[in-house]
């Protein structure tokens, strides 16, 4: 089991990796000019003010550029990993330092993975961003009273019964597999 650092609104591997992550994110920003322009515009207009975004994506330097653009637009962002093996721990640390709520670390086990999803759901997101549909399908399972080991892990995080779905009014799924899963 991997040791993690837990704060008020994060669970990551090592916060001391933030400087390395900031450097990686700057490199990605330099190579993603369109998102950089969107971030600049969003920082002026704040079109996402008051919106909570729940994202279950690969936690990489490229994803960091996206979520920082959403944050610049006024969104409060909660991010968990869509793949336990793709998380870049230094990027996760840098995002926490930047005010993004991150629940991800490289080598997550199943319990940590679903605990992270539970922490994103607990934030009552208005918009979901998903890669593989684990976030949205877990919200749907909660709504329809479905069970399973992963749902039980999420319920422990949520601590109480609640309406975890009515706050969601939009979302995006990144993969064909996720879309097929949502249609099933």
C-alpha positions in Angstrom: 0.0 0.0 0.0 1.3 3.4 -1.0 1.6 6.1 1.8 -0.3 9.2 0.9 -0.5 12.7 2.3 -4.0 13.8 3.2 -5.1 17.4 3.6 -8.4 19.2 3.9 -9.1 18.8 0.2 -6.5 16.5 -1.2 -5.0 13.1 -1.0 -1.7 12.7 -3.0 1.6 11.0 -2.7 4.0 13.8 -1.8 3.3 17.6 -1.6 7.1 18.3 -1.7 7.1 17.4 -5.4 5.2 20.5 -6.3 8.2 22.5 -7.7 9.0 19.7 -10.1 5.4 19.6 -11.1 5.1 23.3 -11.7 8.1 23.1 -14.1 6.4 20.2 -16.0 3.1 22.1 -16.2 4.8 25.3 -17.5 6.4 23.1 -20.2 3.0 21.7 -21.2 1.5 25.2 -21.2 4.2 26.4 -23.6 3.2 23.6 -25.9 -0.6 24.0 -25.7 -1.2 27.5 -27.0 -4.9 27.2 -27.5 -5.6 26.2 -23.9 -3.2 29.0 -22.8 -5.3 31.5 -24.7 -8.5 30.1 -23.3 -7.0 30.4 -19.8 -6.1 34.1 -20.4 -9.6 34.8 -21.7 -11.2 32.9 -18.8 -9.1 34.7 -16.2 -10.6 38.0 -17.5 -14.2 36.9 -18.1 -14.7 34.3 -15.3 -17.4 32.4 -17.3 -17.3 29.5 -14.8 -17.7 31.5 -11.6 -19.7 29.5 -9.1 -19.4 26.2 -11.0 -17.9 23.1 -9.4 -16.2 20.8 -11.8 -15.7 17.1 -10.9 -13.1 15.5 -13.1 -11.9 11.9 -13.3 -9.0 12.1 -15.8 -5.4 11.1 -16.2 -3.5 13.3 -13.8 -0.8 14.5 -16.1 0.9 17.8 -17.0 -1.5 18.1 -20.0 -4.6 17.6 -17.9 -3.1 20.2 -15.5 -3.2 22.8 -18.2 -6.9 22.1 -18.7 -8.0 22.2 -15.1 -5.9 25.3 -14.4 -7.8 27.0 -17.3 -11.1 26.0 -15.8 -10.0 27.3 -12.4 -8.9 30.6 -14.1 -12.4 30.8 -15.4 -13.8 30.8 -11.9 -14.5 27.1 -11.4 -13.7 25.1 -8.3 -12.1 22.0 -9.5 -12.0 18.5 -7.9 -9.8 16.0 -9.7 -9.3 12.3 -9.3 -7.4 9.8 -11.4 -9.1 7.9 -14.1 -6.2 5.4 -14.2 -4.3 4.4 -11.1 -1.0 4.0 -13.0 -1.0 7.2 -15.1 -0.8 9.8 -12.3 2.2 12.0 -12.3 2.7 12.6 -8.6 4.7 15.8 -9.1 1.9 17.3 -11.2 -0.7 16.3 -8.5 1.4 18.1 -5.9 1.7 21.2 -8.1 -2.1 21.3 -8.7 -2.8 21.1 -4.9 -0.4 24.0 -4.4 -2.4 25.9 -7.1 -5.7 25.3 -5.3 -7.0 22.4 -7.2 -8.5 19.7 -5.0 -6.7 16.5 -6.1 -7.3 12.9 -5.0 -4.7 10.9 -7.0 -1.4 9.1 -6.7 0.6 6.7 -8.8 -0.1 3.1 -7.9 -3.5 3.6 -6.3 -5.2 0.4 -5.2 -9.0 -0.2 -5.8 -9.9 1.2 -2.4 -7.9 4.4 -2.9 -9.3 4.8 -6.4 -12.9 4.7 -5.3 -12.2 6.7 -2.2 -10.9 9.4 -4.6 -14.0 9.2 -6.8 -16.1 9.5 -3.6 -14.2 12.7 -2.6 -15.1 14.2 -6.0 -18.7 13.2 -5.7 -18.8 14.7 -2.2 -18.1 18.1 -3.7 -21.5 18.1 -5.5 -20.1 18.8 -9.0 -22.2 20.7 -11.5 -20.1 19.5 -14.4 -18.3 16.2 -14.8 -15.3 15.4 -17.0 -14.7 11.7 -17.3 -12.3 9.3 -19.0 -13.9 5.9 -18.9 -17.1 6.9 -17.2 -16.2 5.7 -13.7 -17.3 9.0 -12.1 -20.6 9.3 -13.8 -21.4 5.6 -13.5 -20.7 5.7 -9.8 -23.1 8.7 -9.4 -25.7 6.8 -11.4 -25.2 3.7 -9.2 -25.7 5.9 -6.1 -28.9 7.4 -7.6 -30.4 4.0 -8.5 -29.4 2.3 -5.2 -27.1 -0.2 -6.9 -24.5 -2.0 -4.7 -21.0 -3.4 -5.2 -17.7 -3.2 -3.4 -16.8 0.1 -5.2 -20.1 1.7 -4.2 -19.6 0.8 -0.6 -16.1 2.4 -0.6 -17.7 5.6 -2.0 -20.5 5.5 0.5 -18.0 5.5 3.4 -16.4 8.7 2.0 -19.8 10.3 1.6 -20.6 9.5 5.2 -24.3 10.0 4.9 -27.1 9.4 2.5 -27.7 12.3 0.2 -28.7 13.5 -3.2 -25.4 13.3 -4.9 -26.7 13.7 -8.4 -29.1 16.6 -8.6 -26.2 19.1 -8.6 -24.9 17.7 -11.9 -26.3 19.5 -15.0 -23.7 18.6 -17.6 -20.7 16.6 -18.4 -18.3 15.2 -20.9 -16.9 11.7 -21.5 -13.6 11.5 -23.3 -13.6 7.9 -24.5 -15.6 5.8 -26.9 -15.5 3.0 -24.2 -17.0 5.4 -21.7 -19.8 6.5 -24.0 -20.6 2.9 -24.7 -20.6 2.2 -21.0 -23.0 5.1 -20.4 -25.4 3.9 -23.1 -25.6 0.4 -21.6 
